[in-house]
Amino acid sequence: MFAGFIAYDGMLALVTLLMPIPQGNPLEIAILISRGFLAATLLAALAARPLGWLYGPRAVPVAGLITLPVLVQHMPALLDTGRPAQAIFLSAWEMLSFVVLLVGGTWLAQHLRKDPSVA
């Protein structure tokens, strides 16, 4: 779980470097949404297949466990009523994309491992 948390944080840092937001950019919200999705996509692309190979039928629950630290980190942001709606939306988007992509990608990798003719 700790490795997944560190890897997701690293992916967010990498995506932030790749997609800077210039001052006064009208597309700031689009860039922020893209950052969360791209970080989740990169981590799922790198981790789903090894998880499916390593854990076999238990890969999907393991992927779910890996997402728990990120969920715990973002939960206070979702429950804080004093934050702007945009910030709450961005936190929810990052959580949703990370969980869906990692767990879904691991599920797909696990099924591809069982039946290679699916691809």
VMD Tcl script that builds the backbone (N, CA, C; Angstrom):
set m [mol new atoms 357]
animate dup $m
set s [atomselect $m all]
$s set {name element resname resid chain x y z} {
  {N N MET 1 A 0.820 -1.179 0.000}
  {CA C MET 1 A 0.000 0.000 0.000}
  {C C MET 1 A 0.870 1.250 0.000}
  {N N PHE 2 A 1.928 1.208 0.781}
  {CA C PHE 2 A 2.819 2.359 0.857}
  {C C PHE 2 A 3.491 2.622 -0.490}
  {N N ALA 3 A 3.881 1.561 -1.174}
  {CA C ALA 3 A 4.520 1.719 -2.482}
  {C C ALA 3 A 3.550 2.339 -3.486}
  {N N GLY 4 A 2.293 1.955 -3.448}
  {CA C GLY 4 A 1.296 2.548 -4.333}
  {C C GLY 4 A 1.075 4.014 -4.037}
  {N N PHE 5 A 1.072 4.362 -2.760}
  {CA C PHE 5 A 0.903 5.754 -2.350}
  {C C PHE 5 A 2.081 6.607 -2.836}
  {N N ILE 6 A 3.282 6.091 -2.650}
  {CA C ILE 6 A 4.483 6.811 -3.094}
  {C C ILE 6 A 4.516 6.907 -4.621}
  {N N ALA 7 A 4.146 5.820 -5.289}
  {CA C ALA 7 A 4.146 5.827 -6.754}
  {C C ALA 7 A 3.130 6.829 -7.297}
  {N N TYR 8 A 1.952 6.913 -6.684}
  {CA C TYR 8 A 0.945 7.872 -7.144}
  {C C TYR 8 A 1.423 9.301 -6.909}
  {N N ASP 9 A 2.031 9.542 -5.775}
  {CA C ASP 9 A 2.579 10.870 -5.492}
  {C C ASP 9 A 3.673 11.225 -6.503}
  {N N GLY 10 A 4.506 10.254 -6.830}
  {CA C GLY 10 A 5.545 10.472 -7.832}
  {C C GLY 10 A 4.966 10.762 -9.203}
  {N N MET 11 A 3.903 10.050 -9.562}
  {CA C MET 11 A 3.256 10.301 -10.851}
  {C C MET 11 A 2.635 11.693 -10.892}
  {N N LEU 12 A 2.023 12.122 -9.777}
  {CA C LEU 12 A 1.477 13.480 -9.729}
  {C C LEU 12 A 2.576 14.526 -9.874}
  {N N ALA 13 A 3.717 14.287 -9.245}
  {CA C ALA 13 A 4.839 15.225 -9.370}
  {C C ALA 13 A 5.351 15.263 -10.805}
  {N N LEU 14 A 5.457 14.106 -11.450}
  {CA C LEU 14 A 5.910 14.047 -12.835}
  {C C LEU 14 A 4.937 14.769 -13.762}
  {N N VAL 15 A 3.655 14.518 -13.581}
  {CA C VAL 15 A 2.645 15.157 -14.426}
  {C C VAL 15 A 2.620 16.667 -14.192}
  {N N THR 16 A 2.848 17.101 -12.958}
  {CA C THR 16 A 2.903 18.535 -12.671}
  {C C THR 16 A 4.074 19.177 -13.398}
  {N N LEU 17 A 5.198 18.478 -13.476}
  {CA C LEU 17 A 6.334 19.001 -14.237}
  {C C LEU 17 A 6.055 19.036 -15.736}
  {N N LEU 18 A 5.353 18.015 -16.233}
  {CA C LEU 18 A 5.065 17.936 -17.661}
  {C C LEU 18 A 3.971 18.901 -18.104}
  {N N MET 19 A 3.063 19.226 -17.185}
  {CA C MET 19 A 1.924 20.079 -17.520}
  {C C MET 19 A 1.850 21.287 -16.586}
  {N N PRO 20 A 2.762 22.235 -16.736}
  {CA C PRO 20 A 2.689 23.416 -15.865}
  {C C PRO 20 A 1.492 24.295 -16.242}
  {N N ILE 21 A 1.047 25.082 -15.296}
  {CA C ILE 21 A -0.074 25.986 -15.542}
  {C C ILE 21 A 0.472 27.412 -15.562}
  {N N PRO 22 A 0.505 28.032 -16.734}
  {CA C PRO 22 A 0.946 29.426 -16.802}
  {C C PRO 22 A -0.017 30.335 -16.045}
  {N N GLN 23 A 0.494 31.420 -15.535}
  {CA C GLN 23 A -0.305 32.378 -14.767}
  {C C GLN 23 A -1.426 32.938 -15.634}
  {N N GLY 24 A -2.636 32.933 -15.134}
  {CA C GLY 24 A -3.776 33.496 -15.834}
  {C C GLY 24 A -4.277 32.675 -16.999}
  {N N ASN 25 A -3.953 31.406 -17.044}
  {CA C ASN 25 A -4.388 30.542 -18.141}
  {C C ASN 25 A -5.886 30.247 -17.998}
  {N N PRO 26 A -6.672 30.493 -19.058}
  {CA C PRO 26 A -8.116 30.222 -18.961}
  {C C PRO 26 A -8.436 28.728 -18.894}
  {N N LEU 27 A -7.492 27.888 -19.240}
  {CA C LEU 27 A -7.712 26.441 -19.215}
  {C C LEU 27 A -7.172 25.784 -17.945}
  {N N GLU 28 A -7.046 26.537 -16.879}
  {CA C GLU 28 A -6.467 26.014 -15.640}
  {C C GLU 28 A -7.223 24.797 -15.124}
  {N N ILE 29 A -8.552 24.839 -15.092}
  {CA C ILE 29 A -9.327 23.715 -14.581}
  {C C ILE 29 A -9.153 22.483 -15.458}
  {N N ALA 30 A -9.072 22.671 -16.762}
  {CA C ALA 30 A -8.870 21.544 -17.671}
  {C C ALA 30 A -7.504 20.898 -17.451}
  {N N ILE 31 A -6.499 21.716 -17.215}
  {CA C ILE 31 A -5.158 21.179 -16.953}
  {C C ILE 31 A -5.136 20.423 -15.632}
  {N N LEU 32 A -5.793 20.955 -14.611}
  {CA C LEU 32 A -5.833 20.276 -13.313}
  {C C LEU 32 A -6.577 18.945 -13.408}
  {N N ILE 33 A -7.669 18.911 -14.163}
  {CA C ILE 33 A -8.412 17.661 -14.357}
  {C C ILE 33 A -7.537 16.662 -15.109}
  {N N SER 34 A -6.848 17.128 -16.119}
  {CA C SER 34 A -5.982 16.255 -16.917}
  {C C SER 34 A -4.833 15.704 -16.091}
  {N N ARG 35 A -4.300 16.503 -15.190}
  {CA C ARG 35 A -3.193 16.035 -14.343}
  {C C ARG 35 A -3.600 14.825 -13.521}
  {N N GLY 36 A -4.744 14.913 -12.834}
  {CA C GLY 36 A -5.193 13.794 -12.003}
  {C C GLY 36 A -5.447 12.545 -12.811}
  {N N PHE 37 A -6.070 12.713 -13.969}
  {CA C PHE 37 A -6.368 11.556 -14.814}
  {C C PHE 37 A -5.098 10.952 -15.401}
  {N N LEU 38 A -4.176 11.807 -15.850}
  {CA C LEU 38 A -2.937 11.302 -16.442}
  {C C LEU 38 A -2.070 10.584 -15.407}
  {N N ALA 39 A -2.000 11.112 -14.197}
  {CA C ALA 39 A -1.231 10.441 -13.142}
  {C C ALA 39 A -1.819 9.068 -12.837}
  {N N ALA 40 A -3.149 8.996 -12.742}
  {CA C ALA 40 A -3.802 7.708 -12.486}
  {C C ALA 40 A -3.590 6.745 -13.648}
  {N N THR 41 A -3.645 7.255 -14.865}
  {CA C THR 41 A -3.447 6.406 -16.041}
  {C C THR 41 A -2.029 5.856 -16.093}
  {N N LEU 42 A -1.052 6.703 -15.832}
  {CA C LEU 42 A 0.342 6.253 -15.858}
  {C C LEU 42 A 0.593 5.176 -14.807}
  {N N LEU 43 A 0.104 5.402 -13.606}
  {CA C LEU 43 A 0.321 4.407 -12.553}
  {C C LEU 43 A -0.403 3.106 -12.868}
  {N N ALA 44 A -1.631 3.194 -13.360}
  {CA C ALA 44 A -2.365 1.971 -13.713}
  {C C ALA 44 A -1.666 1.227 -14.841}
  {N N ALA 45 A -1.139 1.973 -15.817}
  {CA C ALA 45 A -0.439 1.326 -16.928}
  {C C ALA 45 A 0.827 0.621 -16.463}
  {N N LEU 46 A 1.496 1.179 -15.483}
  {CA C LEU 46 A 2.727 0.569 -14.991}
  {C C LEU 46 A 2.485 -0.542 -13.977}
  {N N ALA 47 A 1.392 -0.465 -13.221}
  {CA C ALA 47 A 1.206 -1.397 -12.116}
  {C C ALA 47 A 0.195 -2.508 -12.369}
  {N N ALA 48 A -0.755 -2.312 -13.262}
  {CA C ALA 48 A -1.844 -3.282 -13.404}
  {C C ALA 48 A -1.357 -4.648 -13.862}
  {N N ARG 49 A -0.547 -4.683 -14.880}
  {CA C ARG 49 A -0.078 -5.978 -15.402}
  {C C ARG 49 A 0.786 -6.726 -14.376}
  {N N PRO 50 A 1.769 -6.066 -13.731}
  {CA C PRO 50 A 2.525 -6.786 -12.695}
  {C C PRO 50 A 1.656 -7.260 -11.539}
  {N N LEU 51 A 0.654 -6.469 -11.155}
  {CA C LEU 51 A -0.245 -6.909 -10.084}
  {C C LEU 51 A -1.031 -8.137 -10.518}
  {N N GLY 52 A -1.556 -8.118 -11.734}
  {CA C GLY 52 A -2.303 -9.272 -12.235}
  {C C GLY 52 A -1.440 -10.509 -12.340}
  {N N TRP 53 A -0.194 -10.336 -12.728}
  {CA C TRP 53 A 0.719 -11.469 -12.855}
  {C C TRP 53 A 1.150 -11.990 -11.487}
  {N N LEU 54 A 1.460 -11.069 -10.580}
  {CA C LEU 54 A 2.008 -11.451 -9.287}
  {C C LEU 54 A 0.959 -12.050 -8.350}
  {N N TYR 55 A -0.224 -11.443 -8.309}
  {CA C TYR 55 A -1.226 -11.875 -7.331}
  {C C TYR 55 A -2.311 -12.771 -7.906}
  {N N GLY 56 A -2.356 -12.908 -9.212}
  {CA C GLY 56 A -3.333 -13.802 -9.829}
  {C C GLY 56 A -4.758 -13.467 -9.452}
  {N N PRO 57 A -5.521 -14.440 -8.910}
  {CA C PRO 57 A -6.931 -14.180 -8.606}
  {C C PRO 57 A -7.149 -13.161 -7.487}
  {N N ARG 58 A -6.130 -12.879 -6.717}
  {CA C ARG 58 A -6.256 -11.893 -5.642}
  {C C ARG 58 A -5.808 -10.492 -6.070}
  {N N ALA 59 A -5.536 -10.299 -7.334}
  {CA C ALA 59 A -4.982 -9.033 -7.817}
  {C C ALA 59 A -5.943 -7.857 -7.655}
  {N N VAL 60 A -7.217 -8.073 -7.916}
  {CA C VAL 60 A -8.178 -6.971 -7.815}
  {C C VAL 60 A -8.333 -6.483 -6.372}
  {N N PRO 61 A -8.498 -7.379 -5.376}
  {CA C PRO 61 A -8.533 -6.877 -3.996}
  {C C PRO 61 A -7.219 -6.191 -3.574}
  {N N VAL 62 A -6.093 -6.688 -4.067}
  {CA C VAL 62 A -4.812 -6.049 -3.748}
  {C C VAL 62 A -4.759 -4.650 -4.356}
  {N N ALA 63 A -5.239 -4.503 -5.574}
  {CA C ALA 63 A -5.288 -3.178 -6.198}
  {C C ALA 63 A -6.205 -2.253 -5.407}
  {N N GLY 64 A -7.304 -2.788 -4.907}
  {CA C GLY 64 A -8.190 -1.995 -4.051}
  {C C GLY 64 A -7.498 -1.539 -2.777}
  {N N LEU 65 A -6.703 -2.428 -2.189}
  {CA C LEU 65 A -5.944 -2.055 -0.994}
  {C C LEU 65 A -4.900 -0.981 -1.299}
  {N N ILE 66 A -4.310 -1.049 -2.476}
  {CA C ILE 66 A -3.306 -0.065 -2.850}
  {C C ILE 66 A -3.931 1.328 -2.966}
  {N N THR 67 A -5.199 1.394 -3.349}
  {CA C THR 67 A -5.852 2.691 -3.493}
  {C C THR 67 A -6.276 3.303 -2.158}
  {N N LEU 68 A -6.321 2.514 -1.098}
  {CA C LEU 68 A -6.793 3.027 0.193}
  {C C LEU 68 A -6.019 4.236 0.717}
  {N N PRO 69 A -4.680 4.264 0.691}
  {CA C PRO 69 A -3.999 5.450 1.213}
  {C C PRO 69 A -4.342 6.736 0.451}
  {N N VAL 70 A -4.525 6.628 -0.857}
  {CA C VAL 70 A -4.900 7.813 -1.637}
  {C C VAL 70 A -6.314 8.237 -1.266}
  {N N LEU 71 A -7.199 7.281 -1.078}
  {CA C LEU 71 A -8.564 7.612 -0.660}
  {C C LEU 71 A -8.577 8.282 0.702}
  {N N VAL 72 A -7.793 7.755 1.623}
  {CA C VAL 72 A -7.728 8.339 2.965}
  {C C VAL 72 A -7.145 9.754 2.910}
  {N N GLN 73 A -6.181 9.971 2.052}
  {CA C GLN 73 A -5.575 11.293 1.925}
  {C C GLN 73 A -6.576 12.310 1.371}
  {N N HIS 74 A -7.410 11.898 0.436}
  {CA C HIS 74 A -8.343 12.832 -0.202}
  {C C HIS 74 A -9.673 12.972 0.533}
  {N N MET 75 A -10.002 12.085 1.450}
  {CA C MET 75 A -11.283 12.151 2.147}
  {C C MET 75 A -11.496 13.457 2.917}
  {N N PRO 76 A -10.525 13.941 3.682}
  {CA C PRO 76 A -10.757 15.216 4.374}
  {C C PRO 76 A -11.054 16.366 3.412}
  {N N ALA 77 A -10.449 16.336 2.228}
  {CA C ALA 77 A -10.703 17.387 1.243}
  {C C ALA 77 A -12.144 17.326 0.742}
  {N N LEU 78 A -12.689 16.130 0.641}
  {CA C LEU 78 A -14.071 15.998 0.179}
  {C C LEU 78 A -15.081 16.417 1.235}
  {N N LEU 79 A -14.726 16.216 2.478}
  {CA C LEU 79 A -15.661 16.504 3.566}
  {C C LEU 79 A -15.564 17.927 4.092}
  {N N ASP 80 A -14.563 18.690 3.652}
  {CA C ASP 80 A -14.369 20.063 4.112}
  {C C ASP 80 A -15.341 20.982 3.374}
  {N N THR 81 A -16.354 21.476 4.097}
  {CA C THR 81 A -17.371 22.318 3.466}
  {C C THR 81 A -16.864 23.727 3.193}
  {N N GLY 82 A -15.734 24.105 3.763}
  {CA C GLY 82 A -15.194 25.438 3.548}
  {C C GLY 82 A -14.382 25.576 2.271}
  {N N ARG 83 A -14.080 24.461 1.628}
  {CA C ARG 83 A -13.292 24.513 0.390}
  {C C ARG 83 A -14.172 24.893 -0.796}
  {N N PRO 84 A -13.576 25.512 -1.802}
  {CA C PRO 84 A -14.350 25.818 -3.009}
  {C C PRO 84 A -14.824 24.543 -3.701}
  {N N ALA 85 A -15.927 24.651 -4.408}
  {CA C ALA 85 A -16.503 23.488 -5.095}
  {C C ALA 85 A -15.530 22.915 -6.122}
  {N N GLN 86 A -14.749 23.771 -6.749}
  {CA C GLN 86 A -13.780 23.314 -7.749}
  {C C GLN 86 A -12.728 22.411 -7.115}
  {N N ALA 87 A -12.241 22.767 -5.950}
  {CA C ALA 87 A -11.236 21.953 -5.265}
  {C C ALA 87 A -11.820 20.611 -4.828}
  {N N ILE 88 A -13.058 20.610 -4.375}
  {CA C ILE 88 A -13.711 19.360 -3.985}
  {C C ILE 88 A -13.893 18.466 -5.204}
  {N N PHE 89 A -14.294 19.060 -6.324}
  {CA C PHE 89 A -14.458 18.296 -7.560}
  {C C PHE 89 A -13.128 17.680 -8.002}
  {N N LEU 90 A -12.049 18.456 -7.933}
  {CA C LEU 90 A -10.745 17.935 -8.357}
  {C C LEU 90 A -10.293 16.776 -7.479}
  {N N SER 91 A -10.519 16.875 -6.173}
  {CA C SER 91 A -10.166 15.772 -5.275}
  {C C SER 91 A -10.994 14.531 -5.586}
  {N N ALA 92 A -12.282 14.721 -5.812}
  {CA C ALA 92 A -13.149 13.582 -6.146}
  {C C ALA 92 A -12.738 12.965 -7.479}
  {N N TRP 93 A -12.387 13.797 -8.448}
  {CA C TRP 93 A -11.975 13.296 -9.759}
  {C C TRP 93 A -10.694 12.475 -9.657}
  {N N GLU 94 A -9.712 12.969 -8.895}
  {CA C GLU 94 A -8.464 12.224 -8.719}
  {C C GLU 94 A -8.725 10.881 -8.059}
  {N N MET 95 A -9.553 10.879 -7.017}
  {CA C MET 95 A -9.862 9.623 -6.332}
  {C C MET 95 A -10.556 8.644 -7.260}
  {N N LEU 96 A -11.576 9.108 -7.939}
  {CA C LEU 96 A -12.350 8.237 -8.804}
  {C C LEU 96 A -11.503 7.671 -9.942}
  {N N SER 97 A -10.733 8.528 -10.594}
  {CA C SER 97 A -9.930 8.046 -11.722}
  {C C SER 97 A -8.854 7.069 -11.252}
  {N N PHE 98 A -8.226 7.334 -10.111}
  {CA C PHE 98 A -7.200 6.430 -9.606}
  {C C PHE 98 A -7.779 5.060 -9.265}
  {N N VAL 99 A -8.885 5.044 -8.554}
  {CA C VAL 99 A -9.487 3.772 -8.142}
  {C C VAL 99 A -9.985 2.991 -9.359}
  {N N VAL 100 A -10.714 3.665 -10.229}
  {CA C VAL 100 A -11.289 2.969 -11.391}
  {C C VAL 100 A -10.197 2.450 -12.322}
  {N N LEU 101 A -9.195 3.272 -12.589}
  {CA C LEU 101 A -8.165 2.848 -13.529}
  {C C LEU 101 A -7.271 1.750 -12.964}
  {N N LEU 102 A -6.874 1.863 -11.705}
  {CA C LEU 102 A -5.995 0.833 -11.146}
  {C C LEU 102 A -6.739 -0.483 -10.930}
  {N N VAL 103 A -7.910 -0.419 -10.321}
  {CA C VAL 103 A -8.659 -1.648 -10.071}
  {C C VAL 103 A -9.157 -2.238 -11.386}
  {N N GLY 104 A -9.678 -1.401 -12.278}
  {CA C GLY 104 A -10.149 -1.893 -13.570}
  {C C GLY 104 A -9.018 -2.435 -14.429}
  {N N GLY 105 A -7.887 -1.754 -14.441}
  {CA C GLY 105 A -6.737 -2.234 -15.205}
  {C C GLY 105 A -6.189 -3.539 -14.660}
  {N N THR 106 A -6.202 -3.667 -13.353}
  {CA C THR 106 A -5.741 -4.914 -12.740}
  {C C THR 106 A -6.712 -6.047 -13.038}
  {N N TRP 107 A -7.997 -5.761 -13.003}
  {CA C TRP 107 A -8.990 -6.771 -13.357}
  {C C TRP 107 A -8.787 -7.234 -14.795}
  {N N LEU 108 A -8.558 -6.276 -15.692}
  {CA C LEU 108 A -8.326 -6.620 -17.094}
  {C C LEU 108 A -7.047 -7.442 -17.250}
  {N N ALA 109 A -5.985 -7.049 -16.570}
  {CA C ALA 109 A -4.721 -7.788 -16.640}
  {C C ALA 109 A -4.886 -9.201 -16.088}
  {N N GLN 110 A -5.663 -9.331 -15.037}
  {CA C GLN 110 A -5.897 -10.659 -14.455}
  {C C GLN 110 A -6.651 -11.541 -15.447}
  {N N HIS 111 A -7.633 -10.991 -16.129}
  {CA C HIS 111 A -8.396 -11.775 -17.096}
  {C C HIS 111 A -7.570 -12.091 -18.341}
  {N N LEU 112 A -6.690 -11.182 -18.719}
  {CA C LEU 112 A -5.808 -11.462 -19.851}
  {C C LEU 112 A -4.827 -12.566 -19.495}
  {N N ARG 113 A -4.443 -12.622 -18.237}
  {CA C ARG 113 A -3.534 -13.680 -17.783}
  {C C ARG 113 A -4.198 -15.035 -17.865}
  {N N LYS 114 A -5.499 -15.080 -17.520}
  {CA C LYS 114 A -6.239 -16.337 -17.560}
  {C C LYS 114 A -6.506 -16.789 -18.992}
  {N N ASP 115 A -6.903 -15.825 -19.842}
  {CA C ASP 115 A -7.294 -16.164 -21.210}
  {C C ASP 115 A -6.658 -15.176 -22.177}
  {N N PRO 116 A -5.484 -15.481 -22.708}
  {CA C PRO 116 A -4.793 -14.540 -23.613}
  {C C PRO 116 A -5.557 -14.256 -24.903}
  {N N SER 117 A -6.526 -15.093 -25.261}
  {CA C SER 117 A -7.272 -14.857 -26.498}
  {C C SER 117 A -8.258 -13.702 -26.380}
  {N N VAL 118 A -8.468 -13.174 -25.153}
  {CA C VAL 118 A -9.369 -12.050 -24.950}
  {C C VAL 118 A -8.827 -10.813 -25.653}
  {N N ALA 119 A -7.524 -10.625 -25.643}
  {CA C ALA 119 A -6.931 -9.448 -26.276}
  {C C ALA 119 A -7.022 -9.611 -27.752}
}
mol reanalyze $m
mol bondsrecalc $m
mol representation Tube
mol addrep $m
